[in-house]
Amino acid sequence: MSNHGVHPLFLLCILAIATHSCSSADSLPPPVYDTDGHELRADTNYYVLPANSAHGGGLTMAPGHGRRCPLFVAQEPIGHGDGLPVRITLHGGAASDQIIRLSADVRIHFRAYTTCVQSTEWHIDSELLFGRRHVITGPVREPSPTGRENAFRIKKYIGGAEAREYKLMSCGGDGNSCQDLGVFRDGKGGAWFLGATEPYHVVVFKKAPSTV
């Protein structure tokens, strides 16, 4: 056998490594895409808009139910703009993980300042208001043992006319029981709030200007 020959065992090792790398990449969930067809990234800001523009504007913050603070995650009225930009990052993920993927646990916060002078990160409230749990901003008042009140997921909306339509879910507890998030009116027929309710709110993600 020539000294310049390649040992068969070496070739098998290279093949095994390549196969493992390919299978690892294939096992990753598909990315979430913005309205321009680009992958959602953890270092980019986005507006969360209804898939149907006739169903109102983008998500924003608003007081409600007689409270000035904390601010609720709410929807702009019909015909009123894109709302406030959000930043979406992996929940407990490595800093190097920049691509937001379907069904991954994520954290969401508004890229904005408020008069409440507190965090703008989303979490599902433990308190029932008018029979529903709301998504609000600010610190968690009654943390659960798992501390997952700020865990959300983005799921593909099946049945939409466009391929880049999604729904949002709250995934507290052990992460195995997620709740769809929809929008509903407050008890006085005023603002629209985001919370655990049906039907779920179908959304798209529009990239916000980098200066926002």
GROMACS elastic network, one bead per residue, 0.5 to 0.9 nm:
[ bonds ]
;  ai    aj funct       b0    kb
    1     4     6  0.84787   500
    1     5     6  0.70703   500
    2     5     6  0.53044   500
    2     6     6  0.88660   500
    3     6     6  0.83353   500
    6     9     6  0.85181   500
    6    10     6  0.70488   500
    6    11     6  0.73887   500
    7    10     6  0.53980   500
    7    11     6  0.67843   500
    8    11     6  0.51299   500
    8    12     6  0.63184   500
    8    13     6  0.87775   500
    9    12     6  0.50447   500
    9    13     6  0.63011   500
    9    14     6  0.87930   500
   10    13     6  0.51350   500
   10    14     6  0.63711   500
   10    15     6  0.87004   500
   11    14     6  0.51616   500
   11    15     6  0.61924   500
   11    16     6  0.86332   500
   12    15     6  0.50795   500
   12    16     6  0.61360   500
   12    17     6  0.86973   500
   13    16     6  0.51070   500
   13    17     6  0.62804   500
   13    18     6  0.86799   500
   14    17     6  0.52433   500
   14    18     6  0.62312   500
   14    19     6  0.86156   500
   15    18     6  0.51710   500
   15    19     6  0.60791   500
   15    20     6  0.85886   500
   16    19     6  0.51427   500
   16    20     6  0.61483   500
   16    21     6  0.86442   500
   17    20     6  0.51788   500
   17    21     6  0.62164   500
   17    22     6  0.86834   500
   18    21     6  0.51561   500
   18    22     6  0.62112   500
   18    23     6  0.86132   500
   19    22     6  0.52006   500
   19    23     6  0.61046   500
   19    24     6  0.85263   500
   20    23     6  0.51746   500
   20    24     6  0.60394   500
   20    25     6  0.86460   500
   21    24     6  0.51673   500
   21    25     6  0.63246   500
   21    26     6  0.86604   500
   22    25     6  0.52294   500
   22    26     6  0.61545   500
   22    27     6  0.86542   500
   23    27     6  0.60833   500
   23    28     6  0.89511   500
   24    27     6  0.52049   500
   24    28     6  0.68544   500
   25    28     6  0.56460   500
   26    29     6  0.80405   500
   28    31     6  0.86557   500
   28   101     6  0.81515   500
   29   101     6  0.59051   500
   29   102     6  0.58893   500
   29   103     6  0.75742   500
   29   104     6  0.81194   500
   30   100     6  0.88224   500
   30   101     6  0.56707   500
   30   102     6  0.59089   500
   31    39     6  0.59467   500
   31    40     6  0.70608   500
   31    99     6  0.67249   500
   31   100     6  0.58327   500
   31   102     6  0.58625   500
   32    38     6  0.83008   500
   32    39     6  0.57539   500
   32    40     6  0.55766   500
   32    41     6  0.88080   500
   32    99     6  0.81296   500
   32   100     6  0.59562   500
   32   101     6  0.52279   500
   32   102     6  0.58220   500
   32   154     6  0.77656   500
   32   155     6  0.85887   500
   32   156     6  0.82512   500
   32   164     6  0.77110   500
   32   166     6  0.84988   500
   32   205     6  0.88740   500
   33    36     6  0.76622   500
   33    37     6  0.54092   500
   33    38     6  0.52310   500
   33    40     6  0.54212   500
   33   100     6  0.86232   500
   33   101     6  0.88099   500
   33   164     6  0.60930   500
   33   165     6  0.87531   500
   33   204     6  0.84825   500
   33   205     6  0.73773   500
   34    37     6  0.53483   500
   34    38     6  0.54540   500
   34    39     6  0.63522   500
   34    40     6  0.61101   500
   34    46     6  0.82629   500
   34   164     6  0.68660   500
   34   204     6  0.67253   500
   34   206     6  0.55292   500
   34   207     6  0.66476   500
   35    38     6  0.74569   500
   35   164     6  0.67086   500
   35   165     6  0.88383   500
   35   204     6  0.65607   500
   35   205     6  0.59456   500
   35   206     6  0.53684   500
   35   207     6  0.75538   500
   36    39     6  0.89667   500
   36   206     6  0.75615   500
   36   207     6  0.80466   500
   37   164     6  0.77281   500
   38    41     6  0.88229   500
   39    99     6  0.67000   500
   39   100     6  0.73239   500
   39   101     6  0.85591   500
   40    43     6  0.88328   500
   40    44     6  0.75287   500
   40    46     6  0.85260   500
   40    88     6  0.84157   500
   40    98     6  0.82487   500
   40    99     6  0.59619   500
   40   100     6  0.53753   500
   40   101     6  0.78648   500
   40   205     6  0.82082   500
   40   207     6  0.86146   500
   41    44     6  0.55305   500
   41    45     6  0.82721   500
   41    87     6  0.87340   500
   41    88     6  0.75609   500
   41    89     6  0.79244   500
   41    97     6  0.88029   500
   41    98     6  0.51883   500
   41   100     6  0.56890   500
   42    45     6  0.80259   500
   42    87     6  0.66522   500
   42    88     6  0.54430   500
   42    90     6  0.74354   500
   42    97     6  0.77290   500
   42    99     6  0.63107   500
   42   100     6  0.65940   500
   43    87     6  0.73064   500
   43    88     6  0.80197   500
   43    89     6  0.79192   500
   43    98     6  0.67956   500
   43    99     6  0.89815   500
   44    86     6  0.85903   500
   44    87     6  0.64540   500
   44    88     6  0.79909   500
   44   207     6  0.74963   500
   44   208     6  0.78587   500
   44   210     6  0.74914   500
   45    85     6  0.57696   500
   45    86     6  0.54622   500
   45    88     6  0.76953   500
   45   110     6  0.89059   500
   45   111     6  0.76085   500
   45   206     6  0.86114   500
   45   207     6  0.61334   500
   45   208     6  0.53715   500
   45   209     6  0.75081   500
   45   210     6  0.71820   500
   45   212     6  0.76737   500
   46    84     6  0.83977   500
   46    85     6  0.50507   500
   46    86     6  0.53211   500
   46    87     6  0.65629   500
   46    88     6  0.82940   500
   46   205     6  0.59155   500
   46   206     6  0.53221   500
   46   209     6  0.83720   500
   47    58     6  0.65187   500
   47    59     6  0.73279   500
   47    82     6  0.61867   500
   47    83     6  0.67408   500
   47    84     6  0.63262   500
   47    86     6  0.62193   500
   47   204     6  0.82211   500
   47   205     6  0.56943   500
   47   206     6  0.50679   500
   47   207     6  0.62970   500
   47   208     6  0.60678   500
   48    57     6  0.87896   500
   48    58     6  0.54170   500
   48    59     6  0.57280   500
   48    60     6  0.87812   500
   48    82     6  0.75239   500
   48    83     6  0.76932   500
   48    84     6  0.81464   500
   48    85     6  0.73581   500
   48    86     6  0.75042   500
   48   203     6  0.63755   500
   48   204     6  0.60154   500
   48   205     6  0.50077   500
   48   206     6  0.66252   500
   49    52     6  0.83011   500
   49    53     6  0.77148   500
   49    56     6  0.82954   500
   49    57     6  0.61958   500
   49    59     6  0.66025   500
   49    75     6  0.88778   500
   49    82     6  0.65651   500
   49    83     6  0.79983   500
   49   202     6  0.84852   500
   49   203     6  0.53909   500
   49   204     6  0.53806   500
   49   205     6  0.62856   500
   49   206     6  0.72058   500
   50    53     6  0.58871   500
   50    54     6  0.82759   500
   50    55     6  0.64486   500
   50    56     6  0.68106   500
   50    57     6  0.66550   500
   50    58     6  0.64831   500
   50    59     6  0.85532   500
   50   165     6  0.89146   500
   50   201     6  0.71710   500
   50   202     6  0.58941   500
   50   204     6  0.61777   500
   50   205     6  0.88052   500
   51    54     6  0.88159   500
   51    55     6  0.81060   500
   51   160     6  0.86798   500
   51   162     6  0.85356   500
   51   164     6  0.88494   500
   51   165     6  0.63367   500
   51   166     6  0.82296   500
   51   201     6  0.85498   500
   51   202     6  0.56427   500
   51   204     6  0.54254   500
   51   205     6  0.89455   500
   52    55     6  0.56433   500
   52    56     6  0.79683   500
   52   202     6  0.80063   500
   52   203     6  0.80528   500
   53    56     6  0.59210   500
   53    57     6  0.67943   500
   53    78     6  0.80006   500
   53    79     6  0.79929   500
   54    57     6  0.82861   500
   54    78     6  0.67952   500
   54    79     6  0.77808   500
   55    77     6  0.85559   500
   55    78     6  0.64187   500
   55    79     6  0.88125   500
   56    75     6  0.70492   500
   56    76     6  0.61802   500
   56    77     6  0.52108   500
   56    79     6  0.61299   500
   56    80     6  0.72731   500
   56    81     6  0.86103   500
   57    60     6  0.89696   500
   57    75     6  0.61533   500
   57    77     6  0.57806   500
   57    78     6  0.56280   500
   57    79     6  0.61620   500
   57    80     6  0.55274   500
   57    81     6  0.54593   500
   57    82     6  0.56402   500
   57    83     6  0.66016   500
   58    74     6  0.85267   500
   58    75     6  0.57283   500
   58    76     6  0.55765   500
   58    77     6  0.84957   500
   58    80     6  0.80861   500
   58    81     6  0.65097   500
   58    84     6  0.72452   500
   58    85     6  0.89093   500
   58   203     6  0.89488   500
   59    73     6  0.67465   500
   59    74     6  0.56017   500
   59    76     6  0.61589   500
   59    82     6  0.72383   500
   59    83     6  0.50220   500
   59    84     6  0.63596   500
   59    85     6  0.82316   500
   59    86     6  0.89225   500
   59   194     6  0.84102   500
   60    72     6  0.83136   500
   60    73     6  0.58376   500
   60    74     6  0.52632   500
   60    75     6  0.57383   500
   60    76     6  0.65161   500
   60    82     6  0.83991   500
   60    84     6  0.50085   500
   60    85     6  0.80269   500
   60   110     6  0.79325   500
   61    71     6  0.57284   500
   61    72     6  0.54835   500
   61    74     6  0.54232   500
   61    75     6  0.77744   500
   61    76     6  0.88528   500
   61    83     6  0.82904   500
   61    84     6  0.76991   500
   61   110     6  0.83908   500
   61   114     6  0.88859   500
   61   120     6  0.87215   500
   61   136     6  0.83738   500
   61   137     6  0.81010   500
   62    68     6  0.85404   500
   62    69     6  0.89717   500
   62    70     6  0.88191   500
   62    71     6  0.52687   500
   62    72     6  0.53034   500
   62    73     6  0.65383   500
   62    74     6  0.59718   500
   62    75     6  0.84893   500
   62   191     6  0.80756   500
   62   193     6  0.84898   500
   63    66     6  0.75001   500
   63    67     6  0.59110   500
   63    68     6  0.52170   500
   63    69     6  0.64715   500
   63    70     6  0.71562   500
   63    72     6  0.59064   500
   63    73     6  0.88037   500
   63    74     6  0.87574   500
   63   191     6  0.89191   500
   64    67     6  0.54429   500
   64    68     6  0.70351   500
   64    69     6  0.84753   500
   64    70     6  0.89183   500
   64    71     6  0.73675   500
   64    72     6  0.67923   500
   64   186     6  0.76726   500
   64   190     6  0.89745   500
   64   191     6  0.75509   500
   64   193     6  0.86477   500
   65    68     6  0.87101   500
   65   129     6  0.82515   500
   65   186     6  0.72398   500
   65   187     6  0.77560   500
   65   188     6  0.86697   500
   67    70     6  0.71485   500
   67    71     6  0.79795   500
   68    71     6  0.69305   500
   68   116     6  0.79143   500
   69    72     6  0.82723   500
   69   115     6  0.86133   500
   69   116     6  0.59151   500
   69   137     6  0.89086   500
   69   138     6  0.85221   500
   70   116     6  0.67384   500
   70   118     6  0.81943   500
   70   136     6  0.69516   500
   70   137     6  0.61425   500
   70   138     6  0.59879   500
   70   139     6  0.84747   500
   71    74     6  0.87396   500
   71   114     6  0.86540   500
   71   116     6  0.77452   500
   71   120     6  0.83012   500
   71   136     6  0.60095   500
   71   137     6  0.56616   500
   71   138     6  0.74435   500
   72   122     6  0.87654   500
   72   134     6  0.73514   500
   72   135     6  0.62955   500
   72   137     6  0.60507   500
   72   193     6  0.69251   500
   72   194     6  0.77932   500
   73   122     6  0.75542   500
   73   134     6  0.78640   500
   73   135     6  0.56855   500
   73   136     6  0.53087   500
   73   137     6  0.68853   500
   73   192     6  0.88778   500
   73   193     6  0.60451   500
   73   194     6  0.56582   500
   73   195     6  0.82540   500
   74   135     6  0.84634   500
   74   136     6  0.87068   500
   74   183     6  0.77787   500
   74   191     6  0.71740   500
   74   192     6  0.56051   500
   74   194     6  0.54950   500
   75    78     6  0.88285   500
   75    83     6  0.73895   500
   75   183     6  0.75623   500
   75   191     6  0.75296   500
   75   192     6  0.55047   500
   75   193     6  0.61951   500
   75   194     6  0.72840   500
   76    79     6  0.79693   500
   76    80     6  0.57861   500
   76    81     6  0.69351   500
   76    82     6  0.75895   500
   76    83     6  0.61095   500
   76   191     6  0.83076   500
   76   192     6  0.76685   500
   77    80     6  0.55406   500
   77    81     6  0.83619   500
   77   191     6  0.78170   500
   77   192     6  0.77052   500
   78    81     6  0.83860   500
   80    83     6  0.78803   500
   82    85     6  0.81128   500
   82   206     6  0.87989   500
   84   110     6  0.65587   500
   84   111     6  0.71397   500
   84   112     6  0.71639   500
   85   109     6  0.86021   500
   85   110     6  0.58298   500
   85   111     6  0.56472   500
   85   112     6  0.76050   500
   85   207     6  0.84833   500
   85   208     6  0.63815   500
   85   212     6  0.73659   500
   86   108     6  0.65538   500
   86   109     6  0.54424   500
   86   111     6  0.53972   500
   86   112     6  0.84033   500
   86   208     6  0.86764   500
   87   107     6  0.82613   500
   87   108     6  0.58090   500
   87   109     6  0.55788   500
   87   110     6  0.63240   500
   87   111     6  0.65425   500
   88   100     6  0.76349   500
   88   106     6  0.64863   500
   88   107     6  0.57516   500
   88   109     6  0.68336   500
   88   110     6  0.89866   500
   89    92     6  0.87980   500
   89    93     6  0.79668   500
   89    97     6  0.85878   500
   89    98     6  0.76577   500
   89    99     6  0.87024   500
   89   100     6  0.72374   500
   89   105     6  0.87172   500
   89   106     6  0.54587   500
   89   107     6  0.53204   500
   89   108     6  0.65954   500
   89   109     6  0.88318   500
   90    94     6  0.77517   500
   90    95     6  0.85717   500
   90    97     6  0.74285   500
   90    98     6  0.80777   500
   90    99     6  0.86838   500
   90   100     6  0.70978   500
   90   104     6  0.72681   500
   90   105     6  0.60730   500
   90   107     6  0.60402   500
   90   108     6  0.88533   500
   91    94     6  0.89427   500
   91   104     6  0.80708   500
   91   105     6  0.52158   500
   91   107     6  0.53909   500
   91   150     6  0.83338   500
   91   151     6  0.65400   500
   91   152     6  0.83120   500
   92   105     6  0.81091   500
   92   106     6  0.81453   500
   92   107     6  0.88405   500
   93    96     6  0.81975   500
   93    97     6  0.65300   500
   93   105     6  0.86884   500
   93   106     6  0.85904   500
   94    97     6  0.54412   500
   94    98     6  0.86761   500
   95    98     6  0.73630   500
   97   100     6  0.80928   500
  100   104     6  0.73690   500
  100   106     6  0.80221   500
  100   154     6  0.88981   500
  101   104     6  0.57132   500
  101   105     6  0.88929   500
  101   154     6  0.77754   500
  102   105     6  0.88417   500
  102   153     6  0.72773   500
  102   154     6  0.55643   500
  102   155     6  0.55844   500
  102   156     6  0.69953   500
  103   106     6  0.87229   500
  103   152     6  0.86417   500
  103   153     6  0.51709   500
  103   154     6  0.54872   500
  103   155     6  0.56201   500
  103   156     6  0.84788   500
  104   152     6  0.80630   500
  104   153     6  0.57462   500
  104   154     6  0.71777   500
  104   155     6  0.88481   500
  105   151     6  0.57673   500
  105   152     6  0.55463   500
  105   153     6  0.52246   500
  105   154     6  0.82012   500
  105   171     6  0.77579   500
  105   175     6  0.84742   500
  106   150     6  0.80421   500
  106   151     6  0.56911   500
  106   152     6  0.52007   500
  106   153     6  0.59466   500
  106   154     6  0.81580   500
  107   121     6  0.74674   500
  107   122     6  0.73158   500
  107   123     6  0.85647   500
  107   150     6  0.60081   500
  107   151     6  0.57065   500
  107   152     6  0.62270   500
  107   153     6  0.85218   500
  108   120     6  0.86214   500
  108   121     6  0.58055   500
  108   122     6  0.56943   500
  108   123     6  0.84216   500
  108   150     6  0.77306   500
  108   151     6  0.83561   500
  108   152     6  0.76949   500
  109   112     6  0.87301   500
  109   119     6  0.80723   500
  109   120     6  0.53167   500
  109   122     6  0.56396   500
  109   137     6  0.79626   500
  110   113     6  0.83803   500
  110   119     6  0.88137   500
  110   120     6  0.54116   500
  110   121     6  0.64609   500
  110   122     6  0.80143   500
  110   137     6  0.87363   500
  111   120     6  0.75828   500
  111   212     6  0.74948   500
  112   120     6  0.73960   500
  112   212     6  0.84886   500
  113   116     6  0.84641   500
  113   117     6  0.73166   500
  113   118     6  0.84252   500
  113   119     6  0.87155   500
  113   120     6  0.77820   500
  114   117     6  0.56977   500
  114   118     6  0.73621   500
  114   119     6  0.87552   500
  114   120     6  0.80071   500
  115   118     6  0.82449   500
  116   119     6  0.85837   500
  116   138     6  0.85933   500
  117   120     6  0.89525   500
  117   138     6  0.89249   500
  118   137     6  0.82856   500
  118   138     6  0.55855   500
  118   139     6  0.74717   500
  119   122     6  0.86261   500
  119   137     6  0.65877   500
  119   139     6  0.65512   500
  120   136     6  0.84847   500
  120   138     6  0.54571   500
  120   139     6  0.86042   500
  121   136     6  0.80575   500
  121   137     6  0.52203   500
  121   138     6  0.60586   500
  121   139     6  0.79844   500
  121   150     6  0.75998   500
  122   135     6  0.63251   500
  122   136     6  0.56099   500
  122   138     6  0.71834   500
  122   139     6  0.89595   500
  122   149     6  0.84742   500
  122   150     6  0.59504   500
  122   151     6  0.86187   500
  122   152     6  0.88862   500
  123   134     6  0.84480   500
  123   135     6  0.55083   500
  123   136     6  0.56624   500
  123   137     6  0.62559   500
  123   138     6  0.79497   500
  123   139     6  0.83604   500
  123   140     6  0.71678   500
  123   148     6  0.84193   500
  123   149     6  0.51374   500
  123   151     6  0.72551   500
  123   152     6  0.83691   500
  123   170     6  0.82046   500
  124   127     6  0.89028   500
  124   133     6  0.66792   500
  124   134     6  0.58834   500
  124   136     6  0.63103   500
  124   137     6  0.86422   500
  124   140     6  0.85260   500
  124   149     6  0.54179   500
  124   150     6  0.66083   500
  124   151     6  0.85527   500
  124   170     6  0.69448   500
  124   171     6  0.89668   500
  124   172     6  0.79595   500
  124   195     6  0.75147   500
  124   196     6  0.82932   500
  125   128     6  0.76621   500
  125   133     6  0.57842   500
  125   134     6  0.55829   500
  125   135     6  0.60092   500
  125   136     6  0.64569   500
  125   140     6  0.75035   500
  125   141     6  0.81595   500
  125   142     6  0.84888   500
  125   149     6  0.74679   500
  125   195     6  0.88644   500
  126   133     6  0.65898   500
  126   134     6  0.82573   500
  126   140     6  0.87753   500
  126   141     6  0.82857   500
  126   142     6  0.70651   500
  126   143     6  0.84948   500
  126   144     6  0.89114   500
  126   149     6  0.84558   500
  127   132     6  0.81625   500
  127   133     6  0.62357   500
  127   134     6  0.79630   500
  128   131     6  0.53354   500
  128   132     6  0.50585   500
  128   134     6  0.75414   500
  129   132     6  0.53778   500
  129   133     6  0.64036   500
  129   134     6  0.74291   500
  129   186     6  0.89996   500
  129   187     6  0.88980   500
  130   133     6  0.84806   500
  130   186     6  0.79203   500
  130   187     6  0.67625   500
  132   195     6  0.68877   500
  132   196     6  0.63637   500
  132   197     6  0.70010   500
  133   194     6  0.89087   500
  133   195     6  0.56405   500
  133   196     6  0.55956   500
  133   197     6  0.81416   500
  134   193     6  0.71655   500
  134   194     6  0.60804   500
  134   196     6  0.64916   500
  135   170     6  0.87235   500
  135   181     6  0.86108   500
  135   193     6  0.78332   500
  135   194     6  0.57252   500
  135   195     6  0.51218   500
  135   196     6  0.78546   500
  136   194     6  0.83155   500
  136   195     6  0.86108   500
  137   140     6  0.83424   500
  138   141     6  0.87713   500
  140   143     6  0.57853   500
  140   147     6  0.89844   500
  140   149     6  0.75443   500
  140   150     6  0.85328   500
  143   146     6  0.79533   500
  143   147     6  0.57552   500
  143   148     6  0.82231   500
  143   149     6  0.72753   500
  144   147     6  0.51649   500
  144   148     6  0.72844   500
  144   149     6  0.74029   500
  144   172     6  0.86873   500
  144   173     6  0.75862   500
  145   148     6  0.83450   500
  145   173     6  0.82044   500
  146   149     6  0.81819   500
  146   172     6  0.77644   500
  146   173     6  0.61123   500
  146   174     6  0.68295   500
  147   150     6  0.76218   500
  147   151     6  0.86729   500
  147   172     6  0.77044   500
  147   173     6  0.78191   500
  148   151     6  0.51652   500
  148   152     6  0.87038   500
  148   171     6  0.71774   500
  148   173     6  0.61533   500
  148   174     6  0.77797   500
  148   175     6  0.77837   500
  149   152     6  0.83813   500
  149   170     6  0.78237   500
  149   171     6  0.74484   500
  149   172     6  0.50150   500
  149   173     6  0.75856   500
  150   170     6  0.78617   500
  150   171     6  0.80892   500
  150   172     6  0.72593   500
  151   169     6  0.87150   500
  151   170     6  0.62542   500
  151   171     6  0.54193   500
  151   172     6  0.59679   500
  151   175     6  0.81406   500
  152   168     6  0.70485   500
  152   169     6  0.55110   500
  152   171     6  0.53247   500
  152   172     6  0.77976   500
  152   178     6  0.83637   500
  153   167     6  0.84343   500
  153   168     6  0.59255   500
  153   169     6  0.51354   500
  153   170     6  0.65072   500
  153   171     6  0.68406   500
  153   178     6  0.83469   500
  154   166     6  0.65148   500
  154   167     6  0.59152   500
  154   169     6  0.63986   500
  155   165     6  0.88560   500
  155   166     6  0.55551   500
  155   167     6  0.53440   500
  155   168     6  0.63936   500
  155   169     6  0.74876   500
  156   163     6  0.85564   500
  156   164     6  0.77775   500
  156   165     6  0.64743   500
  156   167     6  0.63970   500
  157   160     6  0.64061   500
  157   163     6  0.83083   500
  157   164     6  0.81340   500
  157   165     6  0.54984   500
  157   167     6  0.58714   500
  157   202     6  0.70558   500
  157   203     6  0.86809   500
  158   163     6  0.85974   500
  158   165     6  0.81433   500
  158   166     6  0.82020   500
  159   162     6  0.85706   500
  160   163     6  0.70192   500
  160   164     6  0.85655   500
  160   165     6  0.66095   500
  160   166     6  0.88652   500
  160   202     6  0.88056   500
  161   165     6  0.83121   500
  162   165     6  0.61138   500
  163   166     6  0.87893   500
  164   203     6  0.86382   500
  164   204     6  0.64686   500
  164   205     6  0.82960   500
  165   202     6  0.64823   500
  165   203     6  0.56978   500
  165   204     6  0.52386   500
  165   205     6  0.83514   500
  166   201     6  0.84314   500
  166   202     6  0.55791   500
  166   203     6  0.52527   500
  166   204     6  0.62385   500
  166   205     6  0.86872   500
  167   180     6  0.73924   500
  167   181     6  0.74050   500
  167   182     6  0.86592   500
  167   200     6  0.67095   500
  167   201     6  0.60389   500
  167   203     6  0.59759   500
  167   204     6  0.85304   500
  168   179     6  0.85967   500
  168   180     6  0.62680   500
  168   181     6  0.56262   500
  168   182     6  0.81529   500
  168   200     6  0.77484   500
  168   201     6  0.72379   500
  168   202     6  0.77490   500
  168   203     6  0.78873   500
  169   178     6  0.60290   500
  169   179     6  0.53124   500
  169   181     6  0.54033   500
  169   196     6  0.81733   500
  169   200     6  0.87170   500
  170   175     6  0.88925   500
  170   177     6  0.86817   500
  170   178     6  0.54369   500
  170   179     6  0.52176   500
  170   180     6  0.65910   500
  170   181     6  0.68855   500
  170   195     6  0.87082   500
  170   196     6  0.76002   500
  171   174     6  0.78348   500
  171   175     6  0.51011   500
  171   176     6  0.72431   500
  171   177     6  0.62702   500
  171   179     6  0.65331   500
  172   175     6  0.55509   500
  172   176     6  0.82766   500
  172   177     6  0.73870   500
  172   178     6  0.69253   500
  172   179     6  0.87081   500
  173   176     6  0.75070   500
  173   177     6  0.72052   500
  173   178     6  0.85914   500
  174   177     6  0.71752   500
  175   178     6  0.66805   500
  179   196     6  0.60303   500
  179   197     6  0.78785   500
  180   195     6  0.81757   500
  180   196     6  0.58354   500
  180   197     6  0.64792   500
  180   198     6  0.70258   500
  180   199     6  0.79805   500
  180   200     6  0.55985   500
  180   201     6  0.80973   500
  181   194     6  0.64703   500
  181   195     6  0.51617   500
  181   197     6  0.57380   500
  181   198     6  0.72308   500
  181   199     6  0.79601   500
  181   200     6  0.51687   500
  181   201     6  0.61541   500
  182   193     6  0.81332   500
  182   194     6  0.56412   500
  182   195     6  0.56611   500
  182   196     6  0.61794   500
  182   197     6  0.51847   500
  182   198     6  0.58332   500
  182   199     6  0.58887   500
  182   202     6  0.81093   500
  183   192     6  0.59442   500
  183   193     6  0.52229   500
  183   195     6  0.62823   500
  183   196     6  0.83261   500
  183   197     6  0.72732   500
  183   198     6  0.82263   500
  183   199     6  0.81250   500
  183   200     6  0.73390   500
  183   201     6  0.62571   500
  184   191     6  0.81620   500
  184   192     6  0.51565   500
  184   193     6  0.54611   500
  184   194     6  0.67596   500
  184   195     6  0.76682   500
  184   197     6  0.78137   500
  184   198     6  0.89635   500
  185   188     6  0.76581   500
  185   189     6  0.54615   500
  185   190     6  0.60930   500
  185   191     6  0.56822   500
  185   193     6  0.62987   500
  186   189     6  0.54127   500
  186   190     6  0.56960   500
  186   191     6  0.58389   500
  186   192     6  0.63742   500
  186   193     6  0.69960   500
  187   190     6  0.75098   500
  188   191     6  0.84341   500
  189   192     6  0.83534   500
  194   197     6  0.84101   500
  194   201     6  0.83934   500
  196   200     6  0.82764   500
  197   200     6  0.65999   500
  198   201     6  0.82086   500
  207   210     6  0.86162   500
  208   211     6  0.82825   500
  208   212     6  0.67969   500
  209   212     6  0.56090   500
